[in-house]
């Protein structure tokens, strides 16, 4: 295991990861407040201060342990979830969809932002490898968070969106999975099923759409 390479990788990904998880969680809280639930606001969770959103185990210890244990082959982690009282939303079933979408939406916007920054650096003739790689890391991290959180199983955002979209009877059945959802998702991640059949296809599709969207900008800067 190349320790210097590991340190370099951690350094490259640190800023993109902090922004990705911070804005993701803050977006949930902001959307919840907008639709009537001030819980996250009252607890100071609508903030860009990453310390408020970092879970010591899920954000730091687990990813580092897995990275070193698998030589970077497998990585998994999570942030401290923003508390949302869905019962306080003005229209709980409908509004939970928007609250859930806010997090992945923040990651999608950040992925676009990192790619725009990459195009800008290249157009300006800045070929410093570290900054170019950080931009690419920012795109990758946010695409991973965007796609992974949309997986349609509670307690992930995709699961909450699914509950909001389904009729009441089916929504109740899906919501019962939530206490076991984390372990089911973890098993699917470890088995490689999520990565092969959900994460990678959705990331590739999303990146292709972003690159298509930014084609005029790229041509203008080239």
JOZI-V401990 format. One record per residue. RES is the residue in one letter. SS is DSSP state (H for helix, E for strand, L for the rest). NEAR is the number of other C-alpha atoms within 12 Angstrom. Layout:
BEGIN
res->[RES,RES]
ss->[SS,SS]
near->[NEAR,NEAR]
END
This chain:
BEGIN
res->[X,X,X,X,X,X,X,X,X,X,X,X,X,X,X,X,X,X,X,X,X,X,X,X,X,X,X,X,X,X,X,X,X,X,X,X,X,X,X,X,X,X,X,X,X,X,X,X,X,X,X,X,X,X,X,X,X,X,X,X,X,X,X,X,X,X,X,X,X,X,X,X,X,X,X,X,X,X,X,X,X,X,X,X,X,X,X,X,X,X,X,X,X,X,X,X,X,X,X,X,X,X,X,X,X,X,X,X,X,X,X,X,X,X,X,X,X,X,X,X,X,X,X,X,X,X,X,X,X,X,X,X,X,X,X,X,X,X,X,X,X,X,X,X,X,X,X,X,X,X,X,X,X,X,X,X,X,X,X,X,X,X,X,X,X,X,X,X,X,X,X,X,X,X,X,X,X,X,X,X,X,X,X,X,X,X,X,X,X,X,X,X,X,X,X,X,X,X,X,X,X,X,X,X,X,X,X,X,X,X,X,X,X,X,X,X,X,X,X,X,X,X]
ss->[L,L,H,H,H,H,H,H,H,H,H,H,H,H,H,H,H,H,H,H,H,H,H,H,H,H,H,H,H,H,H,H,H,H,L,L,L,L,H,H,H,H,L,L,L,L,L,L,L,H,H,H,L,L,L,H,H,H,H,H,H,H,H,H,H,H,H,H,H,L,L,L,L,L,L,L,L,L,L,L,L,L,L,L,L,H,H,H,L,L,L,H,H,H,H,H,H,H,H,H,H,H,H,H,H,H,H,H,H,H,H,H,H,H,H,H,H,H,H,H,H,H,H,L,L,L,L,L,H,H,H,H,H,H,H,H,H,H,H,H,H,H,H,H,H,H,H,H,H,L,L,L,L,L,L,L,H,H,H,H,H,H,H,H,H,L,L,H,H,H,H,H,H,H,H,L,L,H,H,H,H,H,H,H,H,H,H,H,H,H,H,L,H,H,H,H,H,H,H,H,H,H,H,H,H,H,H,H,H,H,H,H,H,L,H,H,H,H,H,H,H,L]
near->[13,11,13,10,15,21,17,16,24,24,19,25,28,25,24,35,38,35,35,43,43,38,39,47,47,43,38,44,42,34,37,40,33,25,29,24,29,27,26,32,26,17,18,22,33,32,25,22,19,28,22,26,37,30,23,18,18,21,29,25,20,21,28,26,20,21,24,22,16,17,18,21,17,21,27,31,31,32,35,25,28,41,30,35,25,31,18,21,25,20,20,26,28,25,31,37,32,32,43,46,36,35,43,39,33,32,41,36,28,36,42,34,27,35,37,29,28,33,30,24,25,21,18,14,14,15,15,14,17,18,25,27,28,29,33,29,33,36,39,34,40,42,42,37,44,41,35,39,41,34,37,32,32,31,31,38,37,36,33,39,33,31,33,31,25,20,15,16,13,15,23,20,17,27,29,18,23,24,15,17,24,23,17,22,32,25,16,22,24,19,14,18,18,27,26,17,18,26,30,24,19,24,32,22,17,30,30,18,17,26,24,16,16,24,18,14,20,21,14,12,18,14]
END
